[in-house]
Amino acid sequence: MPQRAILLVRISDDREGEGLGVGRQEADGRTHADRIGWGIAEVIVENDTSAFKRRKVRLSDGSSALRVVRPGLRRSLELLASGDRDGLLAYDLDRYTRDPRDLEDLIDLVEQQRVPVTSVTGSLRLDSDADITMARVMVAVANKSSRDTSRRVARKHEQLAEQGKPGGGGARRFGYERDGITVKKGEADAIKKMAEMVMGGASYYDIANYLNANGPMPVSAERWRERSVQSILTGPRIAGLRVFRGEVVGPAVWPAIIEREAWDELQTAIANHMGHRRRGALTFKRWLNGLLFCGLCDTALVGWSGEYWCATPKGGCGRISIDDELAEAEVERQLLEYLTNPIVLGRLRDTVSESATASVRADVASDEQQLKELAGMWARRELTFAEYQEARAIIAARLEESKSLATSALPGIVRPLLADPAGKWKGLQARDRREVAKAIIPGYTVAPSKKGKKVFDPDRLVLRE
Ligand SMILES: [Zn+2]
């Protein structure tokens, strides 16, 4: 349980008219933290009036790019990465970010450091592959609707600027002749092929290799690189869209190589694509996190790279560690033994907390709400039908599961276990294993290893009071 978590709230332009001010976000956030047992060490207020305003920033390689600048969000990522803070509680996914890049940064943190992340409404969840895909789809959709708003605002700027004419000077654009308007057949075909490859699951790397072997070559470089493939496919230019200050401001005078609708689908595919490449690496595996404590300084041990250790970046002493898989196997053995003991079973029936059921009910309500929102998005054409179906299937499956949990007297994960502990345990996901373990045992203190003892010693795991 994070005890030094960040609560991130946002002052925004209240575009949904729901008037959820910062004070209310903070109060709700603190109530939620109490309910799930988190400690909030710091409230960070993101003071921006739109989650989708861009500024020109200089990147580390010296080039410049248009980026959404959100100092509060960047600071929270920094604090989490350094281990100064141990969890992130936001109000909801939409208030966390509408920029896929911010989401990817957070996913990286969750993936690499297993930073716990949650939100008051339940919409920000990154615990499983399905959660992550869902978050990506939701952010891609929010991003698109933000772009549409920006586009309307920018339209009057655009009138003052240029009437959809290509900008003069600079290098020729891939896919078009020097005039910036006439389509160059061979290159346009290559762009269509690239898009087709992405939709078929190819990576930028595959596409760069393919083009380097088959041509045509890029305009001003010797060879294709992943980045040049990416910049062509994600650039609105190929959809016949005019960009002004990093925003799509409307149709351009040049023709599209990829039609607008297909280009939108391509952007969603690109947003989801990374999810497939990362598959496997993301699964939450270390289920003893939060259950093992240092025998020297009593800090909770962290599962990391083959062992649970008293992590110094998290405030530990760094002097205690234990092999992760062997510790898990030992605790698993003990748990299964408990589960066959009638006294333990009886106590389990009594003590399975009501709060667990309450949180399951909250999940059900939030999933039902999300389904409604999705249907609305589809009706307003903010989602294609394929996106709607994909997102819907994910939520519906989760909802089904939550509902079966909520209706049982015991949390649904524990009840089937009682009938067949050994068999059902094997099929449990890490997250559920941890929940079961927490319902049964108070955790273990890990004693220092005895001098000279190299093999795994189960006696080091001392059950806590
Ligand atoms: Zn320690």
Residues whose N, C-alpha, C, O or C-beta is under 5 A from the ligand:
A	BS01	ZN	C294 L296 C297 D298 T299 C310 G316 C317 G318 R319
